Amino acid sequence: MKIAKILHDSQTRWCEIVNGGEIRLFPEKFNLAEYRRFTSQGSSLSLDRTTIAPPTVSAPKIICIGKNYADHAAEMGGEVPELPIVFSKFPTSLAGPYADIVLPEISQQVDYEAELVVVIGKAGKHIPIYQASQHILGYMCGNDVSARDWQKGRPGGQWLVGKSFDTFAPVGPWITTADEVSNPGDLVVQLRLNDRTMQQASTRLLIYPIPELISYLSKFFTLDVGDLIFTGTPAGVGAGRNPPVFLQAGDIVEVEISGLGSLRNRCVAENVD
């Protein structure tokens, strides 16, 4: 099942995407944690005539894993981490799959990071690795947009603010439920910048696979329904290139993951007037 969130009659509604573009609305009291209990209803809505919102709950935790591909760790000048590097983004950074990425006036080094995103469907703490799959609702594409001059270029390394500017977490275009993804450990993640392929790698190369990440994270805090885990980005980010490539107004950034659809976001300069 492909579960999306759309703007419909001035409301945000959950829906199912069927037949390559037809939208069937779920009841208004739809519960993401119990989606199997709900039946979507046929609708005349067409996907290409609808505004798609980020397919998330109102205030999820956005948990991100750094340097989870060895080649990305190397291009950023680091070794393979001995433990998962964990950081976060604020929910206000979420953006829809076709929304604009706003380039902040106070940053000149905004970068892209294509990532597989895991959506938690069952709450839990101290989750054993062998039970991790039971806590996954599904998967989607994500872009961990990063202001490198804030993330690393300020005293102390301002990771949180460098990662949490508004629109710095495009996700979607929908949640593909886990039963439709035969092997999340073998998906191709790629990013195109203005039609040029900048990143391409398989999730086989993840240093810390998804079940291990879920088990590890749940040692520290409860994973709640709707929480997002950005699983890390492969090599090819702008900051790792020579010369560096940072996002500019007018750029088009596309993230595609095999079987999960794609994001397409235009970059625009921030208007602070």
LINFENZI-V649149 format. One record per run of one state. SS is the DSSP state (alpha for helix, beta for strand, coil for the rest). FROM is the first residue (numbers start at 1). LEN is the number of residues. If there is no record, write none. Layout:
SS;FROM;LEN
SS;FROM;LEN
This chain:
coil;1;1
beta;2;7
coil;9;2
beta;11;8
coil;19;3
beta;22;4
coil;26;6
alpha;32;6
coil;38;3
beta;41;1
coil;42;4
beta;46;1
alpha;47;3
coil;50;1
beta;51;3
coil;54;8
beta;62;5
coil;67;2
beta;69;1
alpha;70;6
coil;76;9
beta;85;5
coil;90;1
alpha;91;3
beta;94;2
coil;96;5
beta;101;3
coil;104;6
beta;110;2
coil;112;2
beta;114;7
coil;121;3
beta;124;1
coil;125;4
alpha;129;7
beta;136;9
coil;145;1
beta;146;2
alpha;148;4
coil;152;7
alpha;159;5
coil;164;5
beta;169;9
alpha;178;3
coil;181;3
alpha;184;3
coil;187;1
beta;188;6
coil;194;2
beta;196;7
alpha;203;3
beta;206;1
coil;207;3
alpha;210;8
coil;218;5
beta;223;1
coil;224;4
beta;228;3
coil;231;7
alpha;238;3
coil;241;11
beta;252;6
coil;258;3
beta;261;9
coil;270;4
